[in-house]
Amino acid sequence: MKTRKLTRLTAVAMGFMLVATAFAWVPKKDIKAERDGATKFKLTGTNTNGKLDVKIEDKHLFQGFKGEGTNGEKKVTLEIKSAGLGAGWKIEGKIGDEVIDLRSQQQGALSKEWKVTGKVGERKIDETIDGDWDVDPAIVSTLVAFDY
């Protein structure tokens, strides 16, 4: 009897885990954000432009980050700044000639969801990212700019 109850509880728990995992943001392209030190990160992989290799680090004493690197043949420059208390992150920069203009805002004080909106070149961005990351949500929000 106890085994049957334990099996049922395990099945229910696994179902919740599958549902929670199904809603996590997954890049369409083979790209990822990784921690490369206490306040250093890297974006790597391959997208439509080619190989992605961008290094991002804290340059504003925990108020933002700067990044640079390449995406295929295109030079990448990034600046991620605090948009103000409770206003999330402002992500600006360029991928070659394409202008990055994004904003990432947490969906609630304790929420793990962040809404990323704005434009990269002519592409409109409206994505919700979520999950438990080893990487700062500002960096994962920036990864959305390269997901094409």
C-alpha positions as CSV (number, residue, x, y, z in Angstrom):
1,M,0.0,0.0,0.0
2,K,2.8,2.4,0.9
3,T,4.6,1.6,-2.3
4,R,1.6,2.4,-4.4
5,K,1.1,5.8,-2.6
6,L,4.8,6.6,-3.0
7,T,4.6,5.7,-6.7
8,R,1.6,8.0,-7.2
9,L,3.3,10.9,-5.4
10,T,6.4,10.5,-7.5
11,A,4.4,10.5,-10.7
12,V,2.6,13.7,-9.7
13,A,5.9,15.4,-8.8
14,M,7.5,14.3,-12.1
15,G,4.4,15.8,-13.9
16,F,4.9,19.1,-12.2
17,M,8.6,19.1,-13.1
18,L,7.8,18.4,-16.7
19,V,5.3,21.2,-16.9
20,A,7.7,23.7,-15.2
21,T,10.5,22.7,-17.6
22,A,8.2,23.0,-20.6
23,F,7.7,26.7,-20.0
24,A,11.4,27.7,-19.6
25,W,12.8,29.9,-22.4
26,V,14.9,27.8,-24.8
27,P,16.9,29.5,-27.6
28,K,15.9,28.6,-31.1
29,K,19.6,28.6,-32.2
30,D,22.5,26.8,-30.7
31,I,23.6,29.6,-28.4
32,K,24.2,29.8,-24.6
33,A,25.2,32.1,-21.8
34,E,27.8,30.9,-19.3
35,R,29.5,32.3,-16.2
36,D,33.3,32.8,-16.8
37,G,34.2,34.2,-13.4
38,A,32.6,36.1,-10.5
39,T,31.4,39.0,-12.7
40,K,32.4,37.7,-16.1
41,F,30.2,35.9,-18.6
42,K,30.4,34.7,-22.2
43,L,27.9,34.2,-25.0
44,T,28.8,31.3,-27.3
45,G,27.4,29.1,-30.0
46,T,26.2,29.5,-33.6
47,N,23.4,31.6,-35.1
48,T,22.4,32.9,-38.5
49,N,25.4,35.2,-38.6
50,G,27.9,32.4,-37.7
51,K,30.0,31.8,-34.6
52,L,29.0,33.8,-31.6
53,D,31.8,34.7,-29.2
54,V,31.0,37.6,-26.9
55,K,32.7,38.3,-23.5
56,I,30.7,40.4,-20.9
57,E,32.0,41.7,-17.6
58,D,30.9,44.0,-14.8
59,K,32.3,47.5,-15.5
60,H,29.8,49.5,-13.5
61,L,30.2,48.1,-9.9
62,F,27.1,45.9,-10.1
63,Q,25.1,48.5,-11.9
64,G,25.7,47.1,-15.3
65,F,28.0,45.3,-17.7
66,K,30.0,45.9,-20.9
67,G,30.6,43.3,-23.6
68,E,32.4,42.9,-26.9
69,G,33.2,40.2,-29.3
70,T,32.1,38.8,-32.7
71,N,29.1,37.2,-34.3
72,G,30.3,35.7,-37.5
73,E,32.1,38.5,-39.3
74,K,30.3,41.2,-37.4
75,K,31.7,43.1,-34.4
76,V,29.6,43.1,-31.3
77,T,29.5,45.8,-28.6
78,L,27.1,45.8,-25.7
79,E,26.3,47.9,-22.7
80,I,23.8,46.6,-20.1
81,K,22.8,49.2,-17.6
82,S,20.3,49.4,-14.7
83,A,17.1,51.1,-15.9
84,G,16.5,52.3,-12.4
85,L,15.3,50.8,-9.2
86,G,12.7,48.1,-10.0
87,A,12.8,49.0,-13.7
88,G,15.1,46.2,-14.8
89,W,17.9,46.4,-17.4
90,K,18.5,48.5,-20.5
91,I,20.5,46.6,-23.1
92,E,22.1,48.6,-25.9
93,G,24.7,48.0,-28.5
94,K,25.4,46.8,-32.0
95,I,25.8,43.6,-33.9
96,G,27.6,44.9,-37.0
97,D,25.3,47.7,-38.2
98,E,22.3,46.4,-36.4
99,V,21.3,48.4,-33.3
100,I,20.4,46.5,-30.1
101,D,17.8,48.4,-28.0
102,L,16.2,46.1,-25.4
103,R,14.7,46.3,-22.0
104,S,14.4,43.5,-19.6
105,Q,12.1,43.7,-16.6
106,Q,11.3,41.3,-13.8
107,Q,7.6,40.3,-13.8
108,G,7.3,40.7,-10.1
109,A,9.4,41.2,-7.0
110,L,9.9,37.4,-6.4
111,S,9.2,36.3,-9.9
112,K,11.7,34.2,-11.9
113,E,10.2,35.5,-15.1
114,W,11.7,38.5,-17.0
115,K,10.0,40.2,-20.0
116,V,12.5,41.2,-22.8
117,T,11.1,43.7,-25.3
118,G,12.6,46.1,-27.9
119,K,14.3,45.8,-31.2
120,V,17.5,44.3,-32.7
121,G,17.9,45.9,-36.1
122,E,14.5,45.6,-37.7
123,R,13.4,42.6,-35.6
124,K,10.9,43.2,-32.8
125,I,11.7,41.3,-29.6
126,D,9.0,40.2,-27.2
127,E,10.1,37.2,-25.1
128,T,9.6,36.0,-21.6
129,I,12.6,34.2,-20.1
130,D,12.5,32.3,-16.9
131,G,14.3,29.7,-14.8
132,D,17.1,29.3,-12.2
133,W,20.3,30.5,-13.7
134,D,23.9,30.5,-12.7
135,V,24.0,33.4,-15.0
136,D,22.6,36.9,-14.2
137,P,19.1,37.4,-15.8
138,A,20.5,40.6,-17.5
139,I,23.0,38.4,-19.4
140,V,20.3,35.8,-20.4
141,S,18.1,38.7,-21.5
142,T,21.0,39.8,-23.8
143,L,21.3,36.3,-25.3
144,V,17.8,36.9,-26.8
145,A,19.3,39.5,-29.1
146,F,21.3,36.7,-30.8
147,D,18.6,34.1,-31.1
148,Y,18.0,34.3,-34.9
